[in-house]
Amino acid sequence: MEGLLLFVLLWLYAQKQRKPGQVAAVFLMGYGTFRFVAEYFREPDAYLGILSMGMSMGQWLCVPMIVGGAAMWMWARQRNVA
């Protein structure tokens, strides 16, 4: 279900002219956020369990995706395209 919602959000976001890389950055942030929430309700792997700060490995793997998407969006926003 999160894939369909992410598709609709990206489609609406991409309707307006954006700088190169901004739609991809929103995809990374959106996918990372939706996976983070999904991993909250999923039982963590038995051999890993809960790691630091009460988050599972799946949630920890989503954090760099969200941060990278935010950094990519800011970088694309500041870029001057001729």
PDB file of N, CA, C and O in Angstrom:
ATOM      1  N   MET A   1       0.809  -1.188   0.000  1.00  0.00           N
ATOM      2  CA  MET A   1       0.000   0.000   0.000  1.00  0.00           C
ATOM      3  C   MET A   1       0.862   1.266   0.000  1.00  0.00           C
ATOM      4  O   MET A   1       0.494   2.283  -0.587  1.00  0.00           O
ATOM      5  N   GLU A   2       2.021   1.181   0.673  1.00  0.00           N
ATOM      6  CA  GLU A   2       2.862   2.373   0.708  1.00  0.00           C
ATOM      7  C   GLU A   2       3.413   2.723  -0.666  1.00  0.00           C
ATOM      8  O   GLU A   2       3.673   3.891  -0.956  1.00  0.00           O
ATOM      9  N   GLY A   3       3.592   1.707  -1.519  1.00  0.00           N
ATOM     10  CA  GLY A   3       4.067   1.973  -2.876  1.00  0.00           C
ATOM     11  C   GLY A   3       3.073   2.790  -3.685  1.00  0.00           C
ATOM     12  O   GLY A   3       3.461   3.704  -4.412  1.00  0.00           O
ATOM     13  N   LEU A   4       1.806   2.466  -3.563  1.00  0.00           N
ATOM     14  CA  LEU A   4       0.770   3.209  -4.275  1.00  0.00           C
ATOM     15  C   LEU A   4       0.679   4.642  -3.751  1.00  0.00           C
ATOM     16  O   LEU A   4       0.578   5.585  -4.536  1.00  0.00           O
ATOM     17  N   LEU A   5       0.713   4.805  -2.445  1.00  0.00           N
ATOM     18  CA  LEU A   5       0.666   6.143  -1.860  1.00  0.00           C
ATOM     19  C   LEU A   5       1.890   6.966  -2.264  1.00  0.00           C
ATOM     20  O   LEU A   5       1.765   8.149  -2.582  1.00  0.00           O
ATOM     21  N   LEU A   6       3.055   6.355  -2.254  1.00  0.00           N
ATOM     22  CA  LEU A   6       4.272   7.055  -2.664  1.00  0.00           C
ATOM     23  C   LEU A   6       4.196   7.445  -4.131  1.00  0.00           C
ATOM     24  O   LEU A   6       4.622   8.540  -4.498  1.00  0.00           O
ATOM     25  N   PHE A   7       3.660   6.565  -4.981  1.00  0.00           N
ATOM     26  CA  PHE A   7       3.500   6.888  -6.401  1.00  0.00           C
ATOM     27  C   PHE A   7       2.611   8.108  -6.583  1.00  0.00           C
ATOM     28  O   PHE A   7       2.944   9.011  -7.351  1.00  0.00           O
ATOM     29  N   VAL A   8       1.488   8.142  -5.887  1.00  0.00           N
ATOM     30  CA  VAL A   8       0.557   9.270  -6.010  1.00  0.00           C
ATOM     31  C   VAL A   8       1.218  10.560  -5.529  1.00  0.00           C
ATOM     32  O   VAL A   8       1.098  11.597  -6.182  1.00  0.00           O
ATOM     33  N   LEU A   9       1.916  10.504  -4.389  1.00  0.00           N
ATOM     34  CA  LEU A   9       2.586  11.696  -3.880  1.00  0.00           C
ATOM     35  C   LEU A   9       3.666  12.194  -4.834  1.00  0.00           C
ATOM     36  O   LEU A   9       3.793  13.398  -5.056  1.00  0.00           O
ATOM     37  N   LEU A  10       4.441  11.275  -5.396  1.00  0.00           N
ATOM     38  CA  LEU A  10       5.488  11.676  -6.347  1.00  0.00           C
ATOM     39  C   LEU A  10       4.885  12.232  -7.632  1.00  0.00           C
ATOM     40  O   LEU A  10       5.401  13.195  -8.200  1.00  0.00           O
ATOM     41  N   TRP A  11       3.803  11.632  -8.083  1.00  0.00           N
ATOM     42  CA  TRP A  11       3.146  12.109  -9.292  1.00  0.00           C
ATOM     43  C   TRP A  11       2.640  13.536  -9.095  1.00  0.00           C
ATOM     44  O   TRP A  11       2.794  14.382  -9.975  1.00  0.00           O
ATOM     45  N   LEU A  12       2.037  13.798  -7.939  1.00  0.00           N
ATOM     46  CA  LEU A  12       1.562  15.151  -7.645  1.00  0.00           C
ATOM     47  C   LEU A  12       2.727  16.125  -7.498  1.00  0.00           C
ATOM     48  O   LEU A  12       2.652  17.258  -7.976  1.00  0.00           O
ATOM     49  N   TYR A  13       3.794  15.696  -6.847  1.00  0.00           N
ATOM     50  CA  TYR A  13       4.965  16.560  -6.657  1.00  0.00           C
ATOM     51  C   TYR A  13       5.643  16.883  -7.988  1.00  0.00           C
ATOM     52  O   TYR A  13       6.149  17.989  -8.177  1.00  0.00           O
ATOM     53  N   ALA A  14       5.651  15.933  -8.895  1.00  0.00           N
ATOM     54  CA  ALA A  14       6.350  16.112 -10.173  1.00  0.00           C
ATOM     55  C   ALA A  14       5.515  16.882 -11.193  1.00  0.00           C
ATOM     56  O   ALA A  14       6.014  17.182 -12.278  1.00  0.00           O
ATOM     57  N   GLN A  15       4.271  17.209 -10.885  1.00  0.00           N
ATOM     58  CA  GLN A  15       3.439  17.962 -11.824  1.00  0.00           C
ATOM     59  C   GLN A  15       4.029  19.342 -12.105  1.00  0.00           C
ATOM     60  O   GLN A  15       3.951  19.833 -13.231  1.00  0.00           O
ATOM     61  N   LYS A  16       4.605  19.953 -11.108  1.00  0.00           N
ATOM     62  CA  LYS A  16       5.235  21.255 -11.260  1.00  0.00           C
ATOM     63  C   LYS A  16       6.685  21.050 -11.702  1.00  0.00           C
ATOM     64  O   LYS A  16       7.311  20.055 -11.339  1.00  0.00           O
ATOM     65  N   GLN A  17       7.204  21.967 -12.465  1.00  0.00           N
ATOM     66  CA  GLN A  17       8.598  21.883 -12.918  1.00  0.00           C
ATOM     67  C   GLN A  17       9.530  21.925 -11.713  1.00  0.00           C
ATOM     68  O   GLN A  17       9.455  22.847 -10.901  1.00  0.00           O
ATOM     69  N   ARG A  18      10.393  20.948 -11.595  1.00  0.00           N
ATOM     70  CA  ARG A  18      11.349  20.855 -10.486  1.00  0.00           C
ATOM     71  C   ARG A  18      12.767  20.843 -11.031  1.00  0.00           C
ATOM     72  O   ARG A  18      12.992  20.540 -12.203  1.00  0.00           O
ATOM     73  N   LYS A  19      13.702  21.169 -10.186  1.00  0.00           N
ATOM     74  CA  LYS A  19      15.106  21.094 -10.581  1.00  0.00           C
ATOM     75  C   LYS A  19      15.517  19.633 -10.665  1.00  0.00           C
ATOM     76  O   LYS A  19      14.944  18.791  -9.974  1.00  0.00           O
ATOM     77  N   PRO A  20      16.507  19.318 -11.506  1.00  0.00           N
ATOM     78  CA  PRO A  20      16.953  17.932 -11.651  1.00  0.00           C
ATOM     79  C   PRO A  20      17.395  17.335 -10.306  1.00  0.00           C
ATOM     80  O   PRO A  20      18.212  17.919  -9.594  1.00  0.00           O
ATOM     81  N   GLY A  21      16.855  16.193  -9.982  1.00  0.00           N
ATOM     82  CA  GLY A  21      17.215  15.482  -8.768  1.00  0.00           C
ATOM     83  C   GLY A  21      16.220  15.642  -7.636  1.00  0.00           C
ATOM     84  O   GLY A  21      16.250  14.860  -6.686  1.00  0.00           O
ATOM     85  N   GLN A  22      15.336  16.632  -7.705  1.00  0.00           N
ATOM     86  CA  GLN A  22      14.422  16.844  -6.591  1.00  0.00           C
ATOM     87  C   GLN A  22      13.367  15.749  -6.478  1.00  0.00           C
ATOM     88  O   GLN A  22      13.020  15.352  -5.366  1.00  0.00           O
ATOM     89  N   VAL A  23      12.856  15.259  -7.582  1.00  0.00           N
ATOM     90  CA  VAL A  23      11.853  14.193  -7.519  1.00  0.00           C
ATOM     91  C   VAL A  23      12.491  12.906  -6.990  1.00  0.00           C
ATOM     92  O   VAL A  23      11.879  12.196  -6.193  1.00  0.00           O
ATOM     93  N   ALA A  24      13.706  12.605  -7.424  1.00  0.00           N
ATOM     94  CA  ALA A  24      14.409  11.429  -6.921  1.00  0.00           C
ATOM     95  C   ALA A  24      14.687  11.570  -5.424  1.00  0.00           C
ATOM     96  O   ALA A  24      14.604  10.590  -4.684  1.00  0.00           O
ATOM     97  N   ALA A  25      15.013  12.775  -4.977  1.00  0.00           N
ATOM     98  CA  ALA A  25      15.267  13.009  -3.560  1.00  0.00           C
ATOM     99  C   ALA A  25      13.999  12.805  -2.734  1.00  0.00           C
ATOM    100  O   ALA A  25      14.052  12.235  -1.644  1.00  0.00           O
ATOM    101  N   VAL A  26      12.865  13.267  -3.246  1.00  0.00           N
ATOM    102  CA  VAL A  26      11.603  13.075  -2.532  1.00  0.00           C
ATOM    103  C   VAL A  26      11.247  11.592  -2.495  1.00  0.00           C
ATOM    104  O   VAL A  26      10.684  11.109  -1.513  1.00  0.00           O
ATOM    105  N   PHE A  27      11.577  10.868  -3.572  1.00  0.00           N
ATOM    106  CA  PHE A  27      11.357   9.418  -3.556  1.00  0.00           C
ATOM    107  C   PHE A  27      12.161   8.763  -2.438  1.00  0.00           C
ATOM    108  O   PHE A  27      11.627   7.942  -1.693  1.00  0.00           O
ATOM    109  N   LEU A  28      13.447   9.118  -2.313  1.00  0.00           N
ATOM    110  CA  LEU A  28      14.289   8.531  -1.262  1.00  0.00           C
ATOM    111  C   LEU A  28      13.749   8.847   0.129  1.00  0.00           C
ATOM    112  O   LEU A  28      13.677   7.970   0.990  1.00  0.00           O
ATOM    113  N   MET A  29      13.370  10.102   0.340  1.00  0.00           N
ATOM    114  CA  MET A  29      12.830  10.468   1.651  1.00  0.00           C
ATOM    115  C   MET A  29      11.508   9.760   1.919  1.00  0.00           C
ATOM    116  O   MET A  29      11.286   9.249   3.017  1.00  0.00           O
ATOM    117  N   GLY A  30      10.635   9.729   0.923  1.00  0.00           N
ATOM    118  CA  GLY A  30       9.333   9.094   1.097  1.00  0.00           C
ATOM    119  C   GLY A  30       9.440   7.599   1.308  1.00  0.00           C
ATOM    120  O   GLY A  30       8.802   7.050   2.207  1.00  0.00           O
ATOM    121  N   TYR A  31      10.243   6.933   0.487  1.00  0.00           N
ATOM    122  CA  TYR A  31      10.399   5.487   0.624  1.00  0.00           C
ATOM    123  C   TYR A  31      11.030   5.133   1.969  1.00  0.00           C
ATOM    124  O   TYR A  31      10.601   4.197   2.643  1.00  0.00           O
ATOM    125  N   GLY A  32      12.058   5.900   2.348  1.00  0.00           N
ATOM    126  CA  GLY A  32      12.696   5.653   3.638  1.00  0.00           C
ATOM    127  C   GLY A  32      11.735   5.857   4.796  1.00  0.00           C
ATOM    128  O   GLY A  32      11.751   5.087   5.757  1.00  0.00           O
ATOM    129  N   THR A  33      10.908   6.873   4.719  1.00  0.00           N
ATOM    130  CA  THR A  33       9.943   7.149   5.781  1.00  0.00           C
ATOM    131  C   THR A  33       8.881   6.062   5.861  1.00  0.00           C
ATOM    132  O   THR A  33       8.567   5.579   6.948  1.00  0.00           O
ATOM    133  N   PHE A  34       8.322   5.672   4.706  1.00  0.00           N
ATOM    134  CA  PHE A  34       7.302   4.626   4.701  1.00  0.00           C
ATOM    135  C   PHE A  34       7.863   3.294   5.189  1.00  0.00           C
ATOM    136  O   PHE A  34       7.188   2.573   5.924  1.00  0.00           O
ATOM    137  N   ARG A  35       9.091   2.960   4.790  1.00  0.00           N
ATOM    138  CA  ARG A  35       9.706   1.717   5.265  1.00  0.00           C
ATOM    139  C   ARG A  35       9.984   1.783   6.756  1.00  0.00           C
ATOM    140  O   ARG A  35       9.814   0.790   7.464  1.00  0.00           O
ATOM    141  N   PHE A  36      10.411   2.949   7.242  1.00  0.00           N
ATOM    142  CA  PHE A  36      10.670   3.117   8.670  1.00  0.00           C
ATOM    143  C   PHE A  36       9.408   2.825   9.467  1.00  0.00           C
ATOM    144  O   PHE A  36       9.451   2.114  10.471  1.00  0.00           O
ATOM    145  N   VAL A  37       8.286   3.375   9.020  1.00  0.00           N
ATOM    146  CA  VAL A  37       7.014   3.146   9.712  1.00  0.00           C
ATOM    147  C   VAL A  37       6.609   1.678   9.607  1.00  0.00           C
ATOM    148  O   VAL A  37       6.145   1.095  10.587  1.00  0.00           O
ATOM    149  N   ALA A  38       6.777   1.077   8.439  1.00  0.00           N
ATOM    150  CA  ALA A  38       6.427  -0.336   8.265  1.00  0.00           C
ATOM    151  C   ALA A  38       7.282  -1.226   9.160  1.00  0.00           C
ATOM    152  O   ALA A  38       6.785  -2.202   9.722  1.00  0.00           O
ATOM    153  N   GLU A  39       8.553  -0.897   9.294  1.00  0.00           N
ATOM    154  CA  GLU A  39       9.452  -1.679  10.145  1.00  0.00           C
ATOM    155  C   GLU A  39       9.088  -1.553  11.617  1.00  0.00           C
ATOM    156  O   GLU A  39       9.416  -2.433  12.413  1.00  0.00           O
ATOM    157  N   TYR A  40       8.414  -0.471  11.985  1.00  0.00           N
ATOM    158  CA  TYR A  40       7.973  -0.311  13.371  1.00  0.00           C
ATOM    159  C   TYR A  40       6.964  -1.394  13.741  1.00  0.00           C
ATOM    160  O   TYR A  40       6.963  -1.886  14.869  1.00  0.00           O
ATOM    161  N   PHE A  41       6.107  -1.765  12.795  1.00  0.00           N
ATOM    162  CA  PHE A  41       5.072  -2.759  13.065  1.00  0.00           C
ATOM    163  C   PHE A  41       5.528  -4.182  12.767  1.00  0.00           C
ATOM    164  O   PHE A  41       4.855  -5.135  13.160  1.00  0.00           O
ATOM    165  N   ARG A  42       6.640  -4.345  12.091  1.00  0.00           N
ATOM    166  CA  ARG A  42       7.158  -5.663  11.746  1.00  0.00           C
ATOM    167  C   ARG A  42       8.000  -6.195  12.903  1.00  0.00           C
ATOM    168  O   ARG A  42       8.703  -5.436  13.569  1.00  0.00           O
ATOM    169  N   GLU A  43       7.923  -7.484  13.131  1.00  0.00           N
ATOM    170  CA  GLU A  43       8.742  -8.085  14.175  1.00  0.00           C
ATOM    171  C   GLU A  43      10.192  -8.123  13.707  1.00  0.00           C
ATOM    172  O   GLU A  43      10.468  -8.576  12.596  1.00  0.00           O
ATOM    173  N   PRO A  44      11.126  -7.653  14.539  1.00  0.00           N
ATOM    174  CA  PRO A  44      12.533  -7.650  14.115  1.00  0.00           C
ATOM    175  C   PRO A  44      13.071  -9.072  13.955  1.00  0.00           C
ATOM    176  O   PRO A  44      12.549 -10.019  14.543  1.00  0.00           O
ATOM    177  N   ASP A  45      14.111  -9.199  13.157  1.00  0.00           N
ATOM    178  CA  ASP A  45      14.740 -10.496  12.953  1.00  0.00           C
ATOM    179  C   ASP A  45      15.198 -11.066  14.288  1.00  0.00           C
ATOM    180  O   ASP A  45      15.735 -10.350  15.133  1.00  0.00           O
ATOM    181  N   ALA A  46      14.977 -12.366  14.464  1.00  0.00           N
ATOM    182  CA  ALA A  46      15.277 -13.009  15.747  1.00  0.00           C
ATOM    183  C   ALA A  46      16.764 -12.929  16.092  1.00  0.00           C
ATOM    184  O   ALA A  46      17.115 -12.780  17.262  1.00  0.00           O
ATOM    185  N   TYR A  47      17.634 -13.026  15.097  1.00  0.00           N
ATOM    186  CA  TYR A  47      19.071 -13.027  15.377  1.00  0.00           C
ATOM    187  C   TYR A  47      19.625 -11.619  15.583  1.00  0.00           C
ATOM    188  O   TYR A  47      20.763 -11.473  16.030  1.00  0.00           O
ATOM    189  N   LEU A  48      18.848 -10.579  15.268  1.00  0.00           N
ATOM    190  CA  LEU A  48      19.303  -9.205  15.489  1.00  0.00           C
ATOM    191  C   LEU A  48      18.582  -8.544  16.651  1.00  0.00           C
ATOM    192  O   LEU A  48      19.201  -7.889  17.490  1.00  0.00           O
ATOM    193  N   GLY A  49      17.271  -8.722  16.690  1.00  0.00           N
ATOM    194  CA  GLY A  49      16.486  -8.097  17.757  1.00  0.00           C
ATOM    195  C   GLY A  49      16.465  -6.586  17.624  1.00  0.00           C
ATOM    196  O   GLY A  49      16.632  -6.032  16.538  1.00  0.00           O
ATOM    197  N   ILE A  50      16.257  -5.943  18.746  1.00  0.00           N
ATOM    198  CA  ILE A  50      16.217  -4.481  18.788  1.00  0.00           C
ATOM    199  C   ILE A  50      17.629  -3.975  19.052  1.00  0.00           C
ATOM    200  O   ILE A  50      18.314  -4.458  19.953  1.00  0.00           O
ATOM    201  N   LEU A  51      18.053  -3.002  18.261  1.00  0.00           N
ATOM    202  CA  LEU A  51      19.393  -2.435  18.415  1.00  0.00           C
ATOM    203  C   LEU A  51      19.319  -1.163  19.249  1.00  0.00           C
ATOM    204  O   LEU A  51      18.353  -0.956  19.982  1.00  0.00           O
ATOM    205  N   SER A  52      20.309  -0.333  19.144  1.00  0.00           N
ATOM    206  CA  SER A  52      20.359   0.872  19.964  1.00  0.00           C
ATOM    207  C   SER A  52      19.201   1.818  19.657  1.00  0.00           C
ATOM    208  O   SER A  52      18.649   1.806  18.556  1.00  0.00           O
ATOM    209  N   MET A  53      18.847   2.624  20.630  1.00  0.00           N
ATOM    210  CA  MET A  53      17.768   3.607  20.576  1.00  0.00           C
ATOM    211  C   MET A  53      16.406   2.966  20.298  1.00  0.00           C
ATOM    212  O   MET A  53      15.483   3.643  19.847  1.00  0.00           O
ATOM    213  N   GLY A  54      16.281   1.676  20.564  1.00  0.00           N
ATOM    214  CA  GLY A  54      15.009   0.986  20.419  1.00  0.00           C
ATOM    215  C   GLY A  54      14.561   0.767  18.985  1.00  0.00           C
ATOM    216  O   GLY A  54      13.377   0.549  18.728  1.00  0.00           O
ATOM    217  N   MET A  55      15.501   0.825  18.049  1.00  0.00           N
ATOM    218  CA  MET A  55      15.147   0.653  16.642  1.00  0.00           C
ATOM    219  C   MET A  55      15.703  -0.665  16.113  1.00  0.00           C
ATOM    220  O   MET A  55      16.741  -1.145  16.569  1.00  0.00           O
ATOM    221  N   SER A  56      14.997  -1.238  15.147  1.00  0.00           N
ATOM    222  CA  SER A  56      15.442  -2.488  14.523  1.00  0.00           C
ATOM    223  C   SER A  56      16.457  -2.174  13.431  1.00  0.00           C
ATOM    224  O   SER A  56      16.675  -1.014  13.082  1.00  0.00           O
ATOM    225  N   MET A  57      17.073  -3.225  12.897  1.00  0.00           N
ATOM    226  CA  MET A  57      18.042  -3.047  11.811  1.00  0.00           C
ATOM    227  C   MET A  57      17.374  -2.424  10.595  1.00  0.00           C
ATOM    228  O   MET A  57      17.967  -1.574   9.931  1.00  0.00           O
ATOM    229  N   GLY A  58      16.144  -2.837  10.296  1.00  0.00           N
ATOM    230  CA  GLY A  58      15.421  -2.260   9.168  1.00  0.00           C
ATOM    231  C   GLY A  58      15.221  -0.763   9.323  1.00  0.00           C
ATOM    232  O   GLY A  58      15.339  -0.018   8.350  1.00  0.00           O
ATOM    233  N   GLN A  59      14.922  -0.318  10.528  1.00  0.00           N
ATOM    234  CA  GLN A  59      14.759   1.112  10.763  1.00  0.00           C
ATOM    235  C   GLN A  59      16.092   1.840  10.638  1.00  0.00           C
ATOM    236  O   GLN A  59      16.156   2.938  10.086  1.00  0.00           O
ATOM    237  N   TRP A  60      17.149   1.228  11.151  1.00  0.00           N
ATOM    238  CA  TRP A  60      18.469   1.853  11.036  1.00  0.00           C
ATOM    239  C   TRP A  60      18.906   1.975   9.579  1.00  0.00           C
ATOM    240  O   TRP A  60      19.592   2.930   9.213  1.00  0.00           O
ATOM    241  N   LEU A  61      18.513   1.016   8.749  1.00  0.00           N
ATOM    242  CA  LEU A  61      18.874   1.098   7.337  1.00  0.00           C
ATOM    243  C   LEU A  61      18.053   2.158   6.599  1.00  0.00           C
ATOM    244  O   LEU A  61      18.455   2.618   5.531  1.00  0.00           O
ATOM    245  N   CYS A  62      16.928   2.541   7.150  1.00  0.00           N
ATOM    246  CA  CYS A  62      16.101   3.589   6.550  1.00  0.00           C
ATOM    247  C   CYS A  62      16.625   4.984   6.862  1.00  0.00           C
ATOM    248  O   CYS A  62      16.410   5.911   6.082  1.00  0.00           O
ATOM    249  N   VAL A  63      17.304   5.144   7.984  1.00  0.00           N
ATOM    250  CA  VAL A  63      17.785   6.464   8.400  1.00  0.00           C
ATOM    251  C   VAL A  63      18.726   7.083   7.362  1.00  0.00           C
ATOM    252  O   VAL A  63      18.525   8.245   7.009  1.00  0.00           O
ATOM    253  N   PRO A  64      19.743   6.373   6.854  1.00  0.00           N
ATOM    254  CA  PRO A  64      20.605   6.998   5.847  1.00  0.00           C
ATOM    255  C   PRO A  64      19.852   7.319   4.552  1.00  0.00           C
ATOM    256  O   PRO A  64      20.204   8.267   3.850  1.00  0.00           O
ATOM    257  N   MET A  65      18.827   6.539   4.238  1.00  0.00           N
ATOM    258  CA  MET A  65      18.038   6.812   3.050  1.00  0.00           C
ATOM    259  C   MET A  65      17.294   8.145   3.199  1.00  0.00           C
ATOM    260  O   MET A  65      17.259   8.948   2.266  1.00  0.00           O
ATOM    261  N   ILE A  66      16.707   8.373   4.363  1.00  0.00           N
ATOM    262  CA  ILE A  66      15.974   9.616   4.607  1.00  0.00           C
ATOM    263  C   ILE A  66      16.932  10.803   4.634  1.00  0.00           C
ATOM    264  O   ILE A  66      16.664  11.837   4.023  1.00  0.00           O
ATOM    265  N   VAL A  67      18.043  10.653   5.340  1.00  0.00           N
ATOM    266  CA  VAL A  67      19.029  11.734   5.429  1.00  0.00           C
ATOM    267  C   VAL A  67      19.648  12.011   4.056  1.00  0.00           C
ATOM    268  O   VAL A  67      19.823  13.169   3.676  1.00  0.00           O
ATOM    269  N   GLY A  68      19.977  10.959   3.318  1.00  0.00           N
ATOM    270  CA  GLY A  68      20.533  11.143   1.976  1.00  0.00           C
ATOM    271  C   GLY A  68      19.553  11.810   1.037  1.00  0.00           C
ATOM    272  O   GLY A  68      19.947  12.649   0.227  1.00  0.00           O
ATOM    273  N   GLY A  69      18.285  11.455   1.128  1.00  0.00           N
ATOM    274  CA  GLY A  69      17.265  12.105   0.301  1.00  0.00           C
ATOM    275  C   GLY A  69      17.129  13.574   0.635  1.00  0.00           C
ATOM    276  O   GLY A  69      16.987  14.402  -0.266  1.00  0.00           O
ATOM    277  N   ALA A  70      17.168  13.917   1.923  1.00  0.00           N
ATOM    278  CA  ALA A  70      17.083  15.320   2.333  1.00  0.00           C
ATOM    279  C   ALA A  70      18.303  16.104   1.840  1.00  0.00           C
ATOM    280  O   ALA A  70      18.168  17.228   1.356  1.00  0.00           O
ATOM    281  N   ALA A  71      19.485  15.511   1.963  1.00  0.00           N
ATOM    282  CA  ALA A  71      20.702  16.172   1.483  1.00  0.00           C
ATOM    283  C   ALA A  71      20.662  16.344  -0.028  1.00  0.00           C
ATOM    284  O   ALA A  71      21.058  17.388  -0.546  1.00  0.00           O
ATOM    285  N   MET A  72      20.188  15.329  -0.737  1.00  0.00           N
ATOM    286  CA  MET A  72      20.080  15.412  -2.196  1.00  0.00           C
ATOM    287  C   MET A  72      19.082  16.486  -2.613  1.00  0.00           C
ATOM    288  O   MET A  72      19.315  17.199  -3.589  1.00  0.00           O
ATOM    289  N   TRP A  73      17.971  16.611  -1.883  1.00  0.00           N
ATOM    290  CA  TRP A  73      16.958  17.619  -2.205  1.00  0.00           C
ATOM    291  C   TRP A  73      17.523  19.024  -2.007  1.00  0.00           C
ATOM    292  O   TRP A  73      17.311  19.908  -2.838  1.00  0.00           O
ATOM    293  N   MET A  74      18.253  19.227  -0.888  1.00  0.00           N
ATOM    294  CA  MET A  74      18.843  20.548  -0.641  1.00  0.00           C
ATOM    295  C   MET A  74      19.918  20.868  -1.676  1.00  0.00           C
ATOM    296  O   MET A  74      20.026  22.006  -2.133  1.00  0.00           O
ATOM    297  N   TRP A  75      20.706  19.869  -2.041  1.00  0.00           N
ATOM    298  CA  TRP A  75      21.746  20.079  -3.055  1.00  0.00           C
ATOM    299  C   TRP A  75      21.115  20.439  -4.399  1.00  0.00           C
ATOM    300  O   TRP A  75      21.587  21.344  -5.087  1.00  0.00           O
ATOM    301  N   ALA A  76      20.045  19.727  -4.773  1.00  0.00           N
ATOM    302  CA  ALA A  76      19.375  20.001  -6.046  1.00  0.00           C
ATOM    303  C   ALA A  76      18.721  21.374  -6.026  1.00  0.00           C
ATOM    304  O   ALA A  76      18.693  22.054  -7.052  1.00  0.00           O
ATOM    305  N   ARG A  77      18.205  21.787  -4.902  1.00  0.00           N
ATOM    306  CA  ARG A  77      17.544  23.090  -4.792  1.00  0.00           C
ATOM    307  C   ARG A  77      18.539  24.227  -4.970  1.00  0.00           C
ATOM    308  O   ARG A  77      18.199  25.261  -5.544  1.00  0.00           O
ATOM    309  N   GLN A  78      19.761  24.048  -4.485  1.00  0.00           N
ATOM    310  CA  GLN A  78      20.771  25.096  -4.571  1.00  0.00           C
ATOM    311  C   GLN A  78      21.495  25.135  -5.910  1.00  0.00           C
ATOM    312  O   GLN A  78      22.169  26.115  -6.230  1.00  0.00           O
ATOM    313  N   ARG A  79      21.354  24.066  -6.692  1.00  0.00           N
ATOM    314  CA  ARG A  79      22.044  23.955  -7.967  1.00  0.00           C
ATOM    315  C   ARG A  79      21.496  24.953  -8.979  1.00  0.00           C
ATOM    316  O   ARG A  79      20.282  25.110  -9.105  1.00  0.00           O
ATOM    317  N   ASN A  80      22.385  25.624  -9.697  1.00  0.00           N
ATOM    318  CA  ASN A  80      21.991  26.533 -10.762  1.00  0.00           C
ATOM    319  C   ASN A  80      22.065  25.776 -12.085  1.00  0.00           C
ATOM    320  O   ASN A  80      23.149  25.393 -12.525  1.00  0.00           O
ATOM    321  N   VAL A  81      20.940  25.565 -12.701  1.00  0.00           N
ATOM    322  CA  VAL A  81      20.907  24.868 -13.977  1.00  0.00           C
ATOM    323  C   VAL A  81      20.704  25.905 -15.074  1.00  0.00           C
ATOM    324  O   VAL A  81      19.779  26.715 -15.013  1.00  0.00           O
ATOM    325  N   ALA A  82      21.564  25.872 -16.060  1.00  0.00           N
ATOM    326  CA  ALA A  82      21.488  26.857 -17.150  1.00  0.00           C
ATOM    327  C   ALA A  82      20.362  26.555 -18.096  1.00  0.00           C
ATOM    328  O   ALA A  82      20.159  27.285 -19.066  1.00  0.00           O
TER     329      ALA A  82
END
